[in-house]
Amino acid sequence: MEYKKLGDSDLSVSEICLGTMTYGQQNTVEEAAQQLDFAIDRGINFIDTAEMYPVPGKAETQGKTEEYIGEWLTKQQRDKVIIATKVAGRSTRLKWIREGKNQIDRPNVEKALNDSLKRLQTDYIDLYQIHWPDRYVPLFGAPDYDIAQEHETVPILEQLEVFADLIKAGKIRYLGLSNETPWGVCEFCTLAEKHGLPKVVSIQNAFSLSNRTFHLNLAETCRFKNVGLMAYSPLGFGLLTGKYLNGIPENSRLALFAGFGQRYDKTNVNDAVKAYVEIAGKHGISPAQMALAYVRSRWFVTSTIIGATSLEQLEENIGSLEVNLDKDIIAEIDAVHAKYPNPTP
């Protein structure tokens, strides 16, 4: 396991981050603890969660993921574990989170943070992330920017001032973004520098063999703003394992939660996945490990977020650290990308 500095922070994070969005829905508290112990034993020091987890989100389970992690965290040496969580952005659909009025303003952020601290049974969060922007942006595979959907939003400067106070209070160490755009990253960084406020150190966006859109603009933006990428969905919702090529397996996420994977139900997905699986087979690598190794190999990726519902899956995913892709495999991967570019943006 290698460790990298996350942006401008002093956080030295493992190149693999454990994602936890299944805890409380697909995984019990006992299974969560087993996964967390397994990950820590193999050198992972970086745990990612969110106030809205588990997903799919619903009122009955909201917050359970943080609760499960909190039970485990009380038995750990706190300063050896880097905990990242997220405040839900504006969404009228999540009516069970602060009555659907969850803007990134002072009352909402303070309430969200204090509730997360309580559930996690800790005094501070190492990395506190805005789960998605307060303003309108196309999210989760939505089509092009539509100015008709713009709405009144909390000014970014005002958001930064709230987080600055919480950092001064010792409740947060660093601030991160998620599902952000190049304009958003630049605006957060520029305003922070201009007004002497905390600079964002990370961005958590999707990146995988089937979604390389981060390359287009965000890679340059984050390079020159020194914002580290935490790559989520590196297996494309599990599609890149190849397990859905011949139908939907029983008890898989797509079987359990109909409609939840609409972001990945796109043209050319199966053709692209089939081609990637064939490359992996040709070189004697599991498709999952090849997909994860590809993400890890990109110069702009600080940490790759993996998730699993079983220890067997988790072990295979962590085992991707032993896979290093040579230039010939990368060339084959790039040839597939040229034929089927970004089927799941």
Disulfide bonds with the S-S distance in Angstrom:
none
